[in-house]
Amino acid sequence: MEDSNSIATRRLTAIQTHLLASTDNTYSQIQTNVTAGEFVDDQRYSVVLPEKLKSGKWNVYRSARAPLKLVTRFPNHPDIETLHDNFVHAVDAFPDYKYLGSRVRVDGTVGEYKWMTYGETATARSAIGSGLQFHGLSKGACVGLYFINRPEWLVVDHACSAYSYVSVPLYDTLGPDAVKYIINHADIQAVFCVPNTLNVLLSFLSEISGVRIIVVVGGTDEHLPSLPATSGVQLISYSKLISQGHSKLKPVCPPKANEIATICYTSGTTGTPKGVVLTHENLIANVAASTLQIKFNSSDIYISYLPLAHIYERANQISAVYSGLAVGFYQGDNLKLMDDLTVLRPTIFCSVPRLYNRIYAGIVNAVNTSGVLKQRLFNAAYNSKKQAIMSGRNPSPIWDRLVFNKIKAKMGGRIRFLGSGASPLSSDIMDFLKVCFGCPVIEGYGMTETACVITMMDDSDNLSGHVGSPNASCEVKLVDVPEMNYNSDDQPNPRGEICVRGPSVFQGYYKDEVQTREVIDDEGWLHTGDIGMWLPGGRLKIIDRKKNIFKLAQGEYIAPDKIENVYAKCKFVAQSFVYGDSLNSSLVAIISVDPDIMKDWAASEGVKYDNLGQLCNDPRAKAAVLAEMDVVGREAQLRGFEFAKAVTLVPEPFTVENGLLTPTFKVKRPQAKTYFAKEISNMYAELSSMDPTLHKRL
């Protein structure tokens, strides 16, 4: 019979065989956690556990920061259970600190930022909540927010949390039909809007019978239209609602942790919007877990321009409140964002790869056109600083003084943290940003259905090209996708569909049990539709999308998202749509061009044109763009069949308004295919005439 020591040794040996390979082979150690009686590996970003205690594979990954118990609350403030608790904590801790800032217009000129403190915001939120009660809204009523980022958005959201209302963001870019659908589907009783979006609401007022009150932000009562008495809708200004609430203040009516905080409707690329139901505990768990990895403080300044209707920005705002940040809002125009940055001078900047790609392209183009000496100086500075950062050394400060401080100044000069989400960020661009801005660049992966973050990079990790380890509020596993040849037993890197479980996973789609059951299985795992691969150290890499794949005629599978991310680094490319199908053996691409780069190229090549549309149709322009795309593709080591063999250049961008993008700036592939059907057909006809072997397989 074995003694206890030999049993323990055997168990440790068995567990060792299941742990992830270390990225640093010089040191590996398993330790026992005496209090819990469980084994954990404390040298990795993730730990691996068996899915079932007594049987099954070791395939469930958790954060090494919380291997034994998933995070549900802020470790230092476990009493914060709801968004209301979170805001009360901030008001108590930072009552006189700047909180919400917006730029003041004086004589038509935009000036400095004017601020509301946390205490002032608390007063306004109580007035708004009391005003809604005065107008007959009871606990649990849904309140729509139909305007872009500005201080009033967050005041209303805090009012909803304090008085147990459910906030429902309405995308101002979704279009009237989707807005009408959401208002009716969510039984929204009050809508906050601005004068522009008020006109949309009035256009279908008779079709949204559940709405009792419309509150206009930035409007005055004397300029509001009068509504027919038969409409049953009251129309008042935001300032009037505030004054009504002040005169009839009601005590707060706090929600419970398991009650609904918000219903976020996701647009998707097809079909009607789906309402993602998120409770207070979903949101608190996700943000609380994120604070284990990212530390903000009350001296930080954050710029809010990512849509508040999206979970990425909502989660950032919850985190900002917890840490007492100052939040400055952009003017509402992306073209003026750089001006807002230089005035606000934020320390925290979160964005999406689409903008980082443009920043990268702008810097590279400026360097390449600055002359030989400046180009050499930049390259020497870049290579030296990158080498130091990647080897864990402090780079020489001379490079910042000579080169990089000028780049930092374009964004205010104080950025200490860059965050990226919504779609994959190229590892080259991530490394480039780290060098130029001299700060951590943290990429995360998440979705609305998980209250934001699923995985996040560790700020001590210099390896790029992945999205980090699981957030401490969830656990992650990969599931086989045999039709795409992805297997969770693949070696050395397991691959499969990413599945998530934990306290941050949503409750389901509102009034839609069928679609809820399609994504959440009987054991509580949310199936994301994304394909992932585990890298050494427990880092996750997104490699594919289950839905966004197609097969070429010769049987090769194509992941167009990956190829479009590669082509985003081409200087000519503002946006791209890569297309292929099982009837053709090659890919083609629609390229929305960068107008300035195209015009500079035409001037340098002596190409004459009357307008950008004519230049886009010039065969020489197409050849130049395709050649540059080929260079970028070879650098990224695209496989032969992943290269676009023909391009169509278009002068107009893909936008939400023209139906080619979702509000999260993802290409709507079915719509883009229809929109560009003629161009796609012409490209394949051209390829067929050039090479008969590329003809359609009928």
Secondary structure as GFF3:
##gff-version 3
##sequence-region A 1 698
A	DSSP	alpha_helix	4	18	.	.	.	ID=ss1
A	DSSP	beta_strand	31	33	.	.	.	ID=ss2
A	DSSP	beta_strand	38	40	.	.	.	ID=ss3
A	DSSP	beta_strand	46	50	.	.	.	ID=ss4
A	DSSP	beta_strand	58	63	.	.	.	ID=ss5
A	DSSP	alpha_helix	83	93	.	.	.	ID=ss6
A	DSSP	beta_strand	98	106	.	.	.	ID=ss7
A	DSSP	beta_strand	109	117	.	.	.	ID=ss8
A	DSSP	alpha_helix	118	134	.	.	.	ID=ss9
A	DSSP	beta_strand	142	146	.	.	.	ID=ss10
A	DSSP	alpha_helix	151	162	.	.	.	ID=ss11
A	DSSP	beta_strand	166	169	.	.	.	ID=ss12
A	DSSP	alpha_helix	176	185	.	.	.	ID=ss13
A	DSSP	beta_strand	188	193	.	.	.	ID=ss14
A	DSSP	alpha_helix	195	203	.	.	.	ID=ss15
A	DSSP	three_ten_helix	205	207	.	.	.	ID=ss16
A	DSSP	beta_strand	213	216	.	.	.	ID=ss17
A	DSSP	three_ten_helix	221	223	.	.	.	ID=ss18
A	DSSP	three_ten_helix	229	231	.	.	.	ID=ss19
A	DSSP	beta_strand	234	237	.	.	.	ID=ss20
A	DSSP	alpha_helix	238	247	.	.	.	ID=ss21
A	DSSP	beta_strand	260	266	.	.	.	ID=ss22
A	DSSP	beta_strand	274	279	.	.	.	ID=ss23
A	DSSP	alpha_helix	280	290	.	.	.	ID=ss24
A	DSSP	beta_strand	301	304	.	.	.	ID=ss25
A	DSSP	alpha_helix	311	323	.	.	.	ID=ss26
A	DSSP	beta_strand	326	329	.	.	.	ID=ss27
A	DSSP	three_ten_helix	334	336	.	.	.	ID=ss28
A	DSSP	alpha_helix	337	344	.	.	.	ID=ss29
A	DSSP	beta_strand	348	351	.	.	.	ID=ss30
A	DSSP	alpha_helix	353	368	.	.	.	ID=ss31
A	DSSP	alpha_helix	372	390	.	.	.	ID=ss32
A	DSSP	alpha_helix	397	399	.	.	.	ID=ss33
A	DSSP	pi_helix	400	404	.	.	.	ID=ss34
A	DSSP	alpha_helix	405	409	.	.	.	ID=ss35
A	DSSP	beta_strand	417	420	.	.	.	ID=ss36
A	DSSP	alpha_helix	427	437	.	.	.	ID=ss37
A	DSSP	beta_strand	441	447	.	.	.	ID=ss38
A	DSSP	three_ten_helix	448	450	.	.	.	ID=ss39
A	DSSP	beta_strand	452	456	.	.	.	ID=ss40
A	DSSP	beta_strand	469	470	.	.	.	ID=ss41
A	DSSP	beta_strand	475	479	.	.	.	ID=ss42
A	DSSP	three_ten_helix	482	484	.	.	.	ID=ss43
A	DSSP	beta_strand	495	501	.	.	.	ID=ss44
A	DSSP	beta_strand	508	509	.	.	.	ID=ss45
A	DSSP	alpha_helix	513	519	.	.	.	ID=ss46
A	DSSP	beta_strand	526	535	.	.	.	ID=ss47
A	DSSP	beta_strand	539	545	.	.	.	ID=ss48
A	DSSP	beta_strand	550	551	.	.	.	ID=ss49
A	DSSP	beta_strand	557	558	.	.	.	ID=ss50
A	DSSP	alpha_helix	560	567	.	.	.	ID=ss51
A	DSSP	beta_strand	573	579	.	.	.	ID=ss52
A	DSSP	beta_strand	587	593	.	.	.	ID=ss53
A	DSSP	alpha_helix	595	605	.	.	.	ID=ss54
A	DSSP	alpha_helix	612	617	.	.	.	ID=ss55
A	DSSP	alpha_helix	619	635	.	.	.	ID=ss56
A	DSSP	three_ten_helix	640	642	.	.	.	ID=ss57
A	DSSP	beta_strand	644	650	.	.	.	ID=ss58
A	DSSP	alpha_helix	669	675	.	.	.	ID=ss59
A	DSSP	alpha_helix	677	690	.	.	.	ID=ss60
A	DSSP	three_ten_helix	692	694	.	.	.	ID=ss61
###
